Amino acid sequence: MSPRASRREYCQAHNHIATLYAREINCGCETFWDGSIRLWIGDRVNGHKAETMFSRHRMSEAPQWLIDEAARLYPGAFQ
């Protein structure tokens, strides 16, 4: 992956998380040593409403999954 592509993906992830934050939608992520990432919508207090994992080769899909799942779970926040 080129440094330019890496920066673009970082910015996309940052923008998507900021979008959820602005809409007061909790989310999180956790990376694993084997090269995968786990994402969720929700929190420890109220529970996770959606959760998934992406392999290292599919990590670029993770930011869009957050937005798509949040829009599915909280459609009023995206109107």
N, C-alpha and C positions, 0 to 999 in steps of 0.2 A: 504494500500500500504506500502510495506516495505521501510525503508530508502534507501536500495540499489537500489530498483526499481525506487524510486523517483529520486535518483542521476543519474541513467542511462538515464531516460527520460529527465532530465534537460540537460545532456550532449548532447543528441541527438538533442534537440531543439537548443541548442547553436551552434552546428556544422552545422545544416541546415541553420540557420540564417547567420552564418559566410560564408557559401557557397554562399548564395545569395548576400551578401555584396561584396564578392570578385568578383562577376560577374556584379556588379553595378546594381543590381535589388533591387528596394525599396520594403519593406514589413513592415507590422506592426501587432500588436495584442493589444487587449483590453479585459480585463476580466470584468465580471459583477457579481454583488452581488448574483445572483441566481445560480452561479456555471457554467456559460457558458463562452466561449471565442470566440471572433470574430477575424478573421484573414483577411488580405487583401494583395494583390500584387499591388503596385503602390504608389502614394503619393497624397497629397492635391493639388499640382500644376498641375499635369498631369492627375489626376483622378485615381480611383481604377480600375484596369483592371479585377480583380477577387476578390470576397469576399465570405466568408462563416462563419458559426458559428458551434461550437461543444459543446455539452452538457458536463457536468462534467465527465460523464461516458465514453465519447469518446475523451477526451482531448489528450490522447496519440497518436491519429491519426493526430493531428494538424501539427507537424513538417513535416511529409511526405507529407501532402497536400500542404504545401508551396513549396516544391521541385517539386512535380508533376505539380502543376499549373504553376510555373515559367518555367519549361521545356516545357510545352504546349504553353505558351505565347511567350517565347523567346527561341526557339529551338537552334538557333545559339550560345547562351551562354553556351550550354551544349555539344557542339561537341568537 
